[in-house]
């Protein structure tokens, strides 16, 4: 995601929050959902050891010829977007 896209999403989020800010029920629902999303993010974070284990595995995969190569930037971006 580009910085411009992130800024647009941030603006849209704050506009949406402003639209419901005077409704206590909707704000409670939004708060619960935001907490749920934050928990999901916490669940996806790697420990330091997990990160370095993945890095070691990736380096071994590359050494074994299992790496992914791209002919151009568009192919790489398409692969990244598919993750």
N, C-alpha and C positions, 0 to 999 in steps of 0.2 A: 504494500500500500504506500502510495506516495504521501509526502507531507501535505500536499494540496487536498488529497482525498481525505486524509485524517482531519484536516482543518474543517472541511465541509461537513464531515460526520459530526464533529464536535459542535459546530454551529447548529446543525439540525437537532442534536440531542438537547442542547440548552433551550432551543426554541420549543421543543416538545415539552420539556420540563416546565417552562414558563406557562405553557398553555394549560397545564393541569395543576399548577402550584396552589391554586385556591380550592382544590378539591381534596379533602383529607383522605377519603377512601382511596382515590387513585394514587395519591402520594404514598400511602402505606403499601399499596400493591407494588408500586415502582421500587420502593425501598427493599421490599422482600425479594423482588426479582434481581435487583442490583447486587444484593448480598449473595444470592444464588450464583450469579455470574462470577463474582469475586471468588467464591469458594471453588468453582470449576477451574479458574485460573490457578489458584493455589495448588489444586490437585494435579495440574500439568507441569508444575515447576520441577526441575531435576535437582537432586542434591549435587554437590561438587563431585563426589565419587561417581555418581551415575553419569554426569556429563563427561568426565574423563574416560570412563569405561566406553561410552559411545564413541568418543573421539578415537580411542585406541582401536576399536572394532572397525571404524571407518578407514583408518590408516591401513589396517591389515587387509581389508577388502580391496583397497586400491592397490596394495602390493600384490594381491592375488589376481589382479586384472578384473575385478568386479565393479570398478568405478563407472560412473555415468559421464559421458562426454557429449559436448554439443558443438554443432557446426556454426551456430550463430546465436546472437543474443535473444532473438525471438523464440528459438527452440528452448533455450534455458528458462526464459520467463514462462513459457507455457508449461514446462515441467514443474517449476516452482508453484505456479498457480494451481496445479493439479494436486499438490500436497495437501 
